[in-house]
Each structure stands twice: as structure tokens, then as C-alpha cells.
Amino acid sequence: MKSIKPGRGPSAMGAMGSVAGVIFGIIWTVAAASMGAPVFFPLFGILFILIGIVQAVYNFKNATGENRFSEFDITEDGEEPDPLDRRVRDAARPAPPSGGTYCFCPYCGAETGEGFAFCAKCGRQLPDIQ
């Protein structure tokens, strides 16, 4: 299965941009507090710092990590597993029908319940299986 992952270069640039955002947030907070600005302004700077830290950690992990979260680069099956793939796939899988078995669509290969007339993925009419 192909998955889309963020490139290491763009993730590293995002991490550096987030560090710059954190520095800006620190300068903003100190300047707003020293000028006696209303409480909202220093709080905005603190929020900016927190968002920048979260973004820096996320982007740094994607730039250096072996198993990155899927978003931008297309990778092949064996290259790198997607940590979210299994969780998403299992959540999207419907419960087996009352017979407890699955059938597969001959056109797209998607799992369908036994006795289904149409494929839920491609919409084509399924052949009758006796």
C-alpha cells in the first residue's frame, strides 16, 4: 500500500520555522509585559510559544524519525510503515455479517459482506456466489 509522508527536508524546514516562531513568541511576550500591555497580549505570546514548541517537536520527529506520520511523500509498501495505517484501517473495517465471513469484490479487491449485492468501495454489482 502506498502512503503519503512528509519529506525530510520540508519537515526540517518546518522545525526551524517553528523554532523561529518560539523565539518571536518570547520576544513578543517580554515586550508586551514590559510595556504594560493588557493581559491578552502576553497570553497571546505564550500561546504562540506553546504552538511553536508542539510544531517543532512534530516536524523534528518527521525529519529524523524512521516511522513518520503520513502526509506528503509517496512511499512504497516495504520502505517505511505508516504508524497510523493499522489504526485507521481497523477502525474503518465494518463488522462481519451475521455469517461471520467476508467476501472480496472481484473488481477492486475490497472486503464485502457475504450476500452483499454491491461493493461498498467501487459500487459495482457483485456476482451471485452460490
Legacy VTK file of the C-alpha trace (Angstrom):
# vtk DataFile Version 3.0
C-alpha trace
ASCII
DATASET POLYDATA
POINTS 130 float
0.000 0.000 0.000
1.362 3.404 -0.898
1.169 6.118 1.717
1.915 9.817 1.612
4.576 11.064 4.039
6.156 14.459 4.687
9.583 14.835 3.143
12.548 15.068 5.480
13.673 18.410 4.033
10.297 20.166 4.384
9.927 18.710 7.892
13.364 20.047 8.901
12.470 23.473 7.479
9.193 23.349 9.426
11.108 22.565 12.618
13.447 25.521 12.062
10.489 27.791 11.279
8.824 26.653 14.498
11.971 27.482 16.478
11.922 30.949 14.901
8.252 31.223 15.912
9.114 30.312 19.503
11.816 32.998 19.570
9.327 35.529 18.191
6.796 34.466 20.857
9.379 35.017 23.616
10.263 38.485 22.281
6.551 39.328 21.924
5.737 38.190 25.483
8.654 40.059 27.068
7.936 43.237 25.091
4.195 43.141 25.851
4.788 42.519 29.554
7.445 45.251 29.853
5.218 47.852 28.160
2.340 47.136 30.499
0.055 45.901 27.709
-3.275 44.300 28.627
-3.042 40.691 29.845
-4.298 39.390 26.498
-1.096 40.398 24.680
1.397 38.452 26.843
-1.003 35.481 26.853
-1.012 35.585 23.040
2.786 35.376 23.119
2.659 32.371 25.473
0.147 30.662 23.173
2.470 31.372 20.229
5.362 29.773 22.153
3.349 26.641 23.021
2.135 26.134 19.446
5.695 26.652 18.168
7.085 24.036 20.578
4.465 21.457 19.552
5.114 22.129 15.854
8.904 21.969 16.332
8.680 18.582 18.080
6.304 17.179 15.416
8.413 18.411 12.488
11.711 17.350 14.083
10.301 13.832 14.637
9.215 13.652 10.992
12.589 14.962 9.798
14.653 12.460 11.799
12.305 9.583 12.638
12.291 6.224 10.920
8.490 5.816 11.000
6.949 9.143 10.063
3.290 10.120 10.141
1.655 10.092 6.688
1.048 13.367 4.882
3.167 14.336 1.834
5.747 11.932 0.235
4.551 8.797 -1.537
6.384 5.704 -0.272
6.143 2.084 -1.367
4.902 -0.798 0.765
8.226 -2.098 2.070
10.001 1.243 2.517
8.532 2.533 5.733
5.389 1.512 7.664
2.709 4.057 8.433
2.080 4.175 12.199
-1.498 5.325 11.671
-2.367 2.886 8.871
-3.375 -0.076 11.019
-5.411 2.056 13.417
-7.303 3.752 10.570
-7.782 0.520 8.611
-9.144 -1.359 11.638
-11.498 1.487 12.559
-12.890 1.661 9.013
-13.468 -2.099 8.682
-17.141 -2.986 9.127
-18.180 -5.796 11.438
-18.551 -9.142 9.681
-22.091 -10.042 8.623
-24.175 -12.487 10.625
-22.474 -15.438 8.874
-19.128 -14.211 10.226
-17.222 -14.414 6.917
-16.004 -11.878 4.404
-16.083 -11.981 0.629
-13.995 -9.857 -1.704
-15.026 -7.724 -4.683
-13.625 -9.244 -7.911
-13.238 -5.756 -9.427
-11.383 -3.771 -6.764
-10.490 -6.395 -4.124
-12.315 -4.647 -1.278
-13.829 -6.742 1.511
-17.586 -7.117 1.283
-20.005 -8.981 3.480
-21.400 -12.278 2.343
-24.649 -11.697 0.475
-23.923 -8.058 -0.450
-25.313 -7.077 -3.840
-22.955 -4.133 -4.462
-19.349 -3.334 -3.495
-19.150 -0.563 -0.889
-15.849 0.722 -2.358
-16.292 0.723 -6.150
-20.098 0.445 -6.313
-20.153 -2.306 -8.935
-22.707 -5.071 -8.721
-21.207 -8.227 -7.226
-21.751 -11.560 -8.938
-24.015 -14.048 -7.146
-21.894 -16.651 -5.375
-23.692 -19.879 -4.633
LINES 1 131
130 0 1 2 3 4 5 6 7 8 9 10 11 12 13 14 15 16 17 18 19 20 21 22 23 24 25 26 27 28 29 30 31 32 33 34 35 36 37 38 39 40 41 42 43 44 45 46 47 48 49 50 51 52 53 54 55 56 57 58 59 60 61 62 63 64 65 66 67 68 69 70 71 72 73 74 75 76 77 78 79 80 81 82 83 84 85 86 87 88 89 90 91 92 93 94 95 96 97 98 99 100 101 102 103 104 105 106 107 108 109 110 111 112 113 114 115 116 117 118 119 120 121 122 123 124 125 126 127 128 129
